Amino acid sequence: MGYLKDNGIEAVCFDIDGTLYPKWQTNVRLVIAAMPNPFFSFSYLRMRTRLREKNGYDGGEESGRKGFLEKECIDLYGKSDDAHLEKLERKERKVFYDRWDFLFRSITPFPHVRESLLAIKKEARIAFLSDFPIGVKLDALGVTDIPEFAVSTEDIGALKPSRVPFLYLSRLLGVENDRILYVGDSERKDVLGAKNVGMHTLLISRRKKESNADLVVSSYKEMCRFLL
């Protein structure tokens, strides 16, 4: 018996960036996207860090995409009136999202991702949760047909490791937290965030062997050996 059956796991939820494909591919594309607007890009990423730190593990609220945009706007401009919201939304689209749709079409998954997800899907439901907009990534990775759903924390209203997106995930699945295994590449955002609401956790990392995760693996083949 594998970990899923041994622990009554009904759903396995995956982070996307750095988990389904190497994080360096994300970082390269973020740098390329930021080049034409370095000052806004730097301010924007610092703002996301502040929002993440402000919420911590137990803060934040389920406010939807509009509520999240308002929080971003207040942090960056000190106000969230219609004019500033429109300005920020336009800037985000121009600097990041429109360029990301092109840049992320060329990402490639870790070895054995699709076959591993299909094998896991025979024993548990699958969903994806990402801190960034998902856009074309699932198409590029060849896994669009696998999850029941894929959702960005920006559309929920709070970034990981806040408990808000994890609780949203379990509610959407209709599965108790202790019957969910969350898979990610970040100790703080994925492992500690998911464990904070009582989920099982798996860290995928080629380097880190000491972790608070229930399982640590270095590849998808190794993941399947543990889970199935």
Secondary structure as UniProt FT lines:
FT   HELIX           3..6
FT   TURN            7..8
FT   STRAND          11..14
FT   TURN            18..20
FT   HELIX           23..34
FT   TURN            35..36
FT   HELIX           38..55
FT   TURN            56..58
FT   HELIX           64..77
FT   HELIX           82..92
FT   HELIX           93..97
FT   HELIX           98..103
FT   HELIX           104..106
FT   TURN            111..112
FT   HELIX           113..121
FT   TURN            122..123
FT   STRAND          125..130
FT   TURN            135..136
FT   HELIX           137..141
FT   TURN            144..145
FT   STRAND          150..152
FT   HELIX           153..156
FT   TURN            160..161
FT   HELIX           163..173
FT   HELIX           177..179
FT   STRAND          180..184
FT   HELIX           187..192
FT   HELIX           193..195
FT   TURN            196..198
FT   STRAND          200..204
FT   STRAND          215..217
FT   HELIX           220..227
//
